[in-house]
Each structure stands twice: as structure tokens, then as C-alpha cells.
Amino acid sequence: MAGSNLNHHRINYIEFAVIDLAKAKTFYSDAFGWGFNDYGPAYAGIKGETGEVGGLRTDAKVITGGPLVILYSENLESSLEQIKAAGGEISKSIYTFPGGRRFHFKDPSGNELAVWSEK
């Protein structure tokens, strides 16, 4: 479409509810090397290559079962070990699917995410 904005209707930002902001920042920093922009005691933006890509917001409880956020890894086994060492809980061990392999984990607040890699 001529003159269209390539970012129109694309996922732009993802926000996670967390119970303990400091603990969540430590977990994601240790597990994935993520950096943060602090906006006070209840919110931190997740730094991306060209700006913020998401955020962590403090909430009284976390509701699970919504959309599944899936991260990519160049080394699935290494990512699994980093998540465990950072205090994450593996909820589904590594398994294969038609596009590659993946596993699921829960962060310290109970959010479930997945990590995948090619075969």
C-alpha cells in the first residue's frame, strides 16, 4: 500500500504486571540482560535497541492465562539455565514443534512466557 506506515497495527509495546518491581527487574536482568528506565516505585520501562519495547508495572496480583509472550534464543539450553539461575520456574520442559524447539517458564510474579529456537 503506497504511503502506508509499516508500524501501523504492529505490536509496539508489551507490559507485564508484577508483584515486586525490584525482584522482577533483577530476574529479567539476570535471565536476559534486559535494562530498564525507572519511572518511580511502581513502573519500569524495558529498554530495547531503538527505545522502550515494554514495561513492568506493579499490581496487587497477576492474572495468568492471557496471550503468551514468546522470546527467541540462539541457545535454548543456555537460556533455560539462565532462567533457572535467575529464579524462574520451568513450567514446560524443552519440546519440539514444527518450527523448532521451545520451553515455557514462569517469572517470580507468575507470568508465563516461552522461549523458542530453530531445530
NORWOZI-V318667 format. One record per residue. N is the residue number from 0. PHI is phi as a letter, one per 40 degrees, with the letter a starting at -180 (999 if undefined). Layout:
BEGIN
N,PHI / N,PHI
END
This chain:
BEGIN
0,999 / 1,c / 2,g / 3,c / 4,c / 5,c / 6,c / 7,c / 8,g / 9,c / 10,c / 11,b / 12,a / 13,b / 14,b / 15,b / 16,c / 17,b / 18,c / 19,b / 20,c / 21,c / 22,c / 23,c / 24,c / 25,c / 26,d / 27,c / 28,c / 29,c / 30,c / 31,b / 32,g / 33,c / 34,b / 35,b / 36,b / 37,c / 38,b / 39,h / 40,c / 41,b / 42,a / 43,b / 44,c / 45,c / 46,c / 47,b / 48,c / 49,b / 50,i / 51,c / 52,b / 53,a / 54,a / 55,b / 56,b / 57,c / 58,a / 59,c / 60,a / 61,b / 62,c / 63,c / 64,g / 65,c / 66,d / 67,c / 68,c / 69,b / 70,c / 71,c / 72,b / 73,c / 74,a / 75,c / 76,c / 77,c / 78,c / 79,d / 80,c / 81,c / 82,c / 83,c / 84,c / 85,c / 86,h / 87,c / 88,b / 89,c / 90,c / 91,a / 92,c / 93,d / 94,a / 95,c / 96,a / 97,d / 98,c / 99,i / 100,b / 101,a / 102,a / 103,b / 104,a / 105,b / 106,c / 107,d / 108,c / 109,h / 110,c / 111,b / 112,b / 113,b / 114,b / 115,b / 116,a / 117,c / 118,c
END
